[in-house]
Amino acid sequence: MSTHTQTDTAVPRIETFSVDADTDTSADGALAAWFEGVSFGFHEARLEAGDLPKLAEAYAADGRILWGAYDEKPGPNAWNPRIPVATYGTMVNSLNVGGGKFLDAHLITAVTVRATHRRRGLLRRMITEDLQGAADRGHALAALTASEATIYGRFGFGTATHTASVEVDVRERYAVTSPPYGRMEVVDADAAVHLTQEIFAGFHARTLGSIGRQYAYARRSSGLWGEERPQPDKALRTAVHYDADGRPDAFVSYSFAGWDKTPYTMRVKDLVAVSEAAYLELWRYLGSLDLIERVTFTMASVSDPLPWALADRRCRELKSDEDVLWLRILDPVAALEARAYEHDGSVVLHVQDPLGHAHGAFLLEVKGGKADVTRLGAEAAVGLDMDVAALGSLYLGGVTVSTLASAGRIRANSADVLESADRLFAHSRQPYCITHF
C-alpha cells in the first residue's frame, strides 16, 4: 500500500492510498476502516472481515486510489477515529466515444460524507484536488454515476446518458415477433464469469457511451459474488445466447422476487447483447420462463427496440427514466478531437468553468468526420456560450444543442448556429451506459 498525506490546518485531514498485493487486509487496517466508512455512508451492513482479501484483490485489479478524511479531534465517545468521516475513490477505464474510438476516463466513485461532518468543505477539497490531478495527468474528462443528482453540477458534471426502467407483462399475450435464431443455455457461475466478460467486450466495442467494467462486475453478473458481499448469490441464474455458429453473443442474469410478491416477478440484474437480434432473443427467453408473470429491467435503452418487436407493445410499461453517466470535461481540445462525428461543420464554443480546466473559447471544425479544435482568445466571436456541465451533457450527443438552449443551458448567437451545432453534435444512436461504478 502506498500512502500520501495531505497536510492542512483544517480538520479533518485527508489521506490517499492505493491498493496492491502488499495492502494490509487485517480487520484493524486502514483498508478495513475505509470500507466501514463507505458502508456507513451508503447505509449498508458493516464489513465482514473475511471478505476483505477478495475486495482488496478487486480494487487492486481496478487500480483504484482511495481517499479518506479523518477527524483529528473526535469527541470522547466518538466512533473509531480510524474510520474516515468522508470517503472518495477513483480509477480509470475506457469510454466509447463513437466510431470505434475510446478515451480513458477518470472515474469517481464511493463518495460519502458523514452527516456529522457536513458543511466543512470535505467533498470540495477532495474533488477539486482530484480533478486537478486528473487534468495534470492528461485525462480529457472525468465521469461518475451519481446517487444524488443535486451534488455534482456545481463541480462541472453534466448528465450524458440515460436508461429506462421497464416492467414487461409476459403472460399469454406476450410474444416476440422477430425471427428466432441460435440457442439459449443456462450456464454455471464459473463459466459465466468468462462468458459475461467476453460478451460485454463485444457490447462495449459497439456502444456509444459504454464504460468499461470493473473487476467485480463479471463476478456479480455470474452469481459468484452477491451485490453486497463477495460471497455466492445462490438466487441468481445466468443464461447465455449463442449465435448460429456457436459464438456467445448475449447474456441475462436474473433472480426471482419470491412467491409472496404478486404478480410473480423475475428481476433482471444484468442484460447485455452484442446485437439487437441477440437482445430480442434474451427477451424471448425471459418470456418463456415458467410461472412468471412479469419481468422487471432497470437498465433498458431509451431507444429500446423491444416494444417494436412485441405482438402487443402494451406488454412493456415504462416506469421511469434515470440518468446514469455524468461527464466532466477537463480538456475540451483533447475531448472534442477524440469524439466521433457523423457530420461536418464548425462552431465557436465559449465555455465557462469556475474551476478553470475547460474555461475559454474554442473553434471546433469537423471535416471528413475528423475534428480539429483550436483554442481562441477571449475576444473571439461567440457561436455557443455554455457552462462546462452543459458541455458534458452535450458531449456524447445524448441531448441536442437546441434542447439545452431551450432549457436556458446554452446561448446561441443565431438560429443558424443552433441548427448547425445540432447537426454537428448529433449521433444517429443514443449513448447507452449500463455500467455503474
Residue pairs with C-beta under 8 A, 6 or more apart in sequence:
1 17
1 18
1 19
1 20
1 22
1 23
1 24
1 30
1 31
2 17
2 18
2 20
3 15
3 16
3 17
3 30
4 15
4 16
4 17
5 13
5 14
5 15
6 13
6 14
6 15
6 16
6 129
7 13
8 14
8 125
10 120
10 121
11 71
11 72
11 73
12 69
12 70
12 71
12 72
12 84
12 85
12 86
12 117
12 120
12 122
13 69
13 70
13 72
14 67
14 68
14 69
14 70
14 122
14 125
14 126
15 67
15 68
15 70
16 65
16 66
16 67
16 68
17 30
17 31
17 65
17 66
18 63
18 64
18 65
18 66
19 31
19 56
19 59
19 60
19 64
19 66
20 60
21 60
23 29
23 31
23 56
23 60
24 30
24 31
25 31
25 32
25 52
25 53
25 56
26 32
26 49
26 52
27 49
27 52
28 82
30 68
30 82
31 52
31 56
31 66
32 47
32 49
32 52
33 68
33 80
33 82
33 83
33 84
34 66
34 68
34 83
34 84
34 87
35 47
35 52
35 55
36 46
36 47
36 80
36 83
37 68
37 83
37 84
37 85
37 86
37 87
37 112
37 114
38 44
38 87
38 110
38 112
39 45
39 46
39 47
40 83
40 112
40 114
41 87
41 112
41 113
41 114
42 112
42 147
44 228
45 228
48 229
51 229
51 230
51 231
54 225
54 230
55 230
57 215
58 214
58 215
58 216
58 219
58 230
59 66
59 215
61 214
61 215
62 91
62 214
62 215
63 91
63 92
64 89
64 90
64 91
64 109
65 89
65 90
65 91
66 87
66 88
66 89
66 110
67 86
67 87
67 88
67 89
67 90
67 126
67 130
68 84
68 86
68 87
68 88
69 84
69 85
69 86
69 87
69 113
69 117
69 122
69 125
69 126
70 81
70 82
70 84
70 85
71 78
71 81
71 85
71 117
72 81
74 81
85 113
85 114
85 116
85 117
85 122
86 112
86 113
86 114
86 117
86 122
86 123
86 126
87 110
87 111
87 112
88 108
88 110
88 111
88 112
88 123
88 126
88 127
88 130
89 108
89 109
89 110
89 111
90 106
90 107
90 108
90 109
90 130
90 134
91 107
91 109
91 214
91 437
92 104
92 105
92 106
92 107
92 139
93 104
93 105
93 107
93 211
93 212
93 213
93 214
93 437
94 102
94 103
94 104
94 105
94 204
94 211
94 212
95 102
95 103
95 104
95 105
95 141
95 143
95 209
95 210
95 211
95 212
96 102
96 204
96 205
96 206
96 207
96 208
96 209
96 210
96 211
97 103
97 208
97 338
97 339
97 340
97 395
97 396
98 208
98 339
98 340
98 396
98 397
98 427
99 340
99 341
99 369
100 205
100 340
101 338
101 339
101 340
103 140
103 141
103 335
103 338
104 139
105 139
105 141
105 142
105 143
105 211
105 327
106 134
106 137
106 139
106 141
106 142
106 143
106 330
107 142
107 143
107 144
107 211
107 437
108 127
108 130
108 142
108 143
108 144
109 144
109 145
109 437
111 123
111 127
111 144
111 147
111 151
113 122
113 123
123 151
124 155
127 155
128 155
128 355
131 142
131 155
131 156
131 328
131 330
131 355
131 357
132 355
132 357
134 142
134 330
135 330
135 331
135 357
138 331
138 334
139 330
139 331
140 329
140 330
140 331
140 334
140 335
140 338
141 327
141 328
141 329
141 330
141 331
141 335
141 392
141 395
142 157
142 327
142 328
142 330
143 211
143 325
143 326
143 327
143 328
144 152
144 157
144 326
144 328
144 437
145 324
145 325
145 326
145 436
145 437
146 152
146 157
146 323
146 326
149 159
149 323
152 326
152 328
153 389
155 328
155 355
156 328
156 329
156 353
156 354
156 355
156 357
156 358
156 387
156 388
156 389
156 392
157 326
157 327
157 328
157 389
157 392
158 326
158 327
158 328
158 388
158 389
158 390
158 391
158 392
158 393
158 394
159 323
159 325
159 326
159 392
159 393
159 398
160 209
160 325
160 326
160 327
160 392
160 393
160 395
160 396
160 398
160 431
160 433
161 209
161 323
161 324
161 325
161 396
161 398
161 430
161 431
161 432
161 433
162 302
162 321
162 322
162 323
162 324
162 398
163 298
163 299
163 300
163 301
163 302
163 321
163 322
163 324
163 432
163 433
163 434
164 300
164 301
164 302
164 304
164 318
164 319
164 320
164 321
164 322
165 296
165 297
165 298
165 299
165 300
165 318
165 319
165 320
165 321
165 322
166 296
166 297
166 298
166 300
166 304
166 306
166 316
166 317
166 318
166 319
167 294
167 295
167 296
167 316
167 317
167 319
168 174
168 283
168 286
168 287
168 294
168 295
168 296
168 297
168 306
168 315
168 316
168 317
169 263
169 293
169 294
169 315
169 316
169 317
170 286
170 287
170 289
170 292
170 293
170 294
170 295
170 315
171 293
173 311
173 312
173 315
174 287
174 310
174 311
174 312
174 315
175 287
175 310
175 311
175 312
176 280
176 283
176 284
176 287
176 309
176 310
176 311
177 309
177 310
177 311
178 277
178 280
178 309
180 281
180 284
181 243
181 244
181 277
181 281
182 241
182 242
182 243
182 244
182 249
182 278
182 281
183 241
183 242
184 239
184 240
184 241
184 242
184 281
184 285
185 239
185 240
185 242
186 237
186 238
186 239
187 195
187 238
187 239
187 240
189 222
189 223
189 224
189 232
189 238
190 222
190 224
192 218
192 221
192 222
192 223
192 224
192 238
192 240
192 251
192 253
193 218
193 219
193 222
193 224
194 218
195 240
195 248
195 251
196 217
196 218
196 221
196 222
196 238
196 251
196 253
196 270
196 272
197 213
197 218
198 248
199 240
199 248
199 249
199 250
199 251
199 272
199 273
199 274
200 213
200 217
200 218
200 272
202 249
202 274
203 210
203 272
203 273
203 274
203 434
204 210
204 212
204 213
206 274
207 432
208 340
208 396
208 397
208 427
208 429
208 430
208 431
208 432
209 325
209 396
209 398
209 430
209 431
209 432
209 433
210 432
210 433
210 434
210 435
211 325
211 433
211 435
211 437
212 435
213 435
214 435
214 437
216 225
216 230
217 270
217 435
219 225
219 230
220 226
220 227
220 233
220 269
220 270
221 238
221 251
221 253
221 269
221 270
222 236
222 238
222 253
223 232
223 233
223 234
223 236
223 237
223 238
223 253
224 232
224 233
225 231
225 232
225 233
226 232
226 233
227 233
233 255
235 255
235 256
236 253
236 254
236 255
236 269
237 253
237 254
237 255
238 251
238 252
238 253
239 251
239 252
239 254
239 282
239 285
240 248
240 250
240 251
241 248
241 249
241 250
241 251
241 273
241 278
241 281
241 282
241 285
242 248
242 249
243 249
243 278
249 273
249 274
249 275
249 278
250 271
250 272
250 273
250 274
250 275
250 278
250 279
250 281
250 282
251 270
251 271
251 272
251 273
251 282
252 268
252 270
252 271
252 272
252 282
252 285
252 286
253 268
253 269
253 270
253 271
254 266
254 267
254 268
254 269
254 286
254 295
255 266
255 267
255 269
256 264
256 265
256 266
256 267
256 292
257 264
257 265
257 266
257 267
262 293
263 293
263 294
264 291
264 292
264 293
264 294
265 292
265 293
265 294
265 295
265 296
266 286
266 289
266 292
266 294
266 295
266 296
267 295
267 296
268 286
268 295
268 296
268 297
268 298
268 299
270 299
270 434
271 279
271 282
271 297
271 299
271 434
272 434
273 279
273 281
273 282
276 305
279 305
279 306
280 305
280 306
280 309
283 306
283 309
286 292
286 295
287 295
289 295
298 322
299 324
299 434
300 306
301 430
301 432
302 321
302 430
302 432
303 429
303 430
303 432
304 316
306 316
307 313
307 316
310 316
324 433
324 434
324 436
325 396
325 431
325 433
326 392
327 392
327 393
327 395
327 396
328 388
328 389
328 392
329 335
329 351
329 357
329 358
329 388
329 391
329 392
329 395
330 357
330 358
331 357
331 358
332 349
332 351
332 358
332 360
332 362
332 373
332 391
333 362
333 373
333 374
333 375
335 395
336 362
336 364
336 371
336 373
336 395
337 371
337 372
337 373
339 371
339 395
339 396
340 369
340 427
341 366
341 369
341 370
341 371
341 424
342 369
342 426
342 427
342 428
343 366
343 423
343 424
343 426
344 366
344 367
344 368
344 369
344 424
345 365
345 366
345 420
345 421
345 423
345 424
346 363
346 364
346 365
346 366
346 420
346 424
347 363
347 364
347 383
347 384
347 417
347 420
347 421
347 424
348 361
348 362
348 363
348 364
348 376
348 380
348 381
348 382
348 383
348 384
349 361
349 362
349 363
349 364
349 383
349 384
349 386
349 391
350 360
350 361
350 380
350 382
350 383
350 384
350 385
350 386
351 358
351 359
351 360
351 361
351 362
351 386
351 387
351 388
351 391
352 359
352 385
352 386
352 387
352 388
353 359
353 387
353 388
355 388
357 388
358 388
358 391
359 388
360 375
360 376
360 378
361 375
361 376
361 377
361 378
361 380
361 382
362 373
362 374
362 375
362 376
363 373
363 374
363 376
363 380
364 371
364 372
364 373
364 424
365 371
365 372
365 373
365 374
366 372
366 424
381 413
382 411
382 413
383 412
383 413
383 417
383 421
384 401
384 410
384 411
384 412
384 413
384 417
384 418
384 421
385 410
385 411
385 412
386 394
386 404
386 409
386 410
386 411
387 409
389 409
390 404
390 409
390 410
393 399
393 404
393 409
394 401
394 404
394 410
394 425
396 427
396 431
397 425
397 426
397 427
397 430
397 431
398 430
398 431
400 422
400 425
400 426
401 410
401 412
401 418
401 421
401 422
401 425
402 418
402 419
402 422
404 410
405 411
405 412
405 418
412 418
412 421
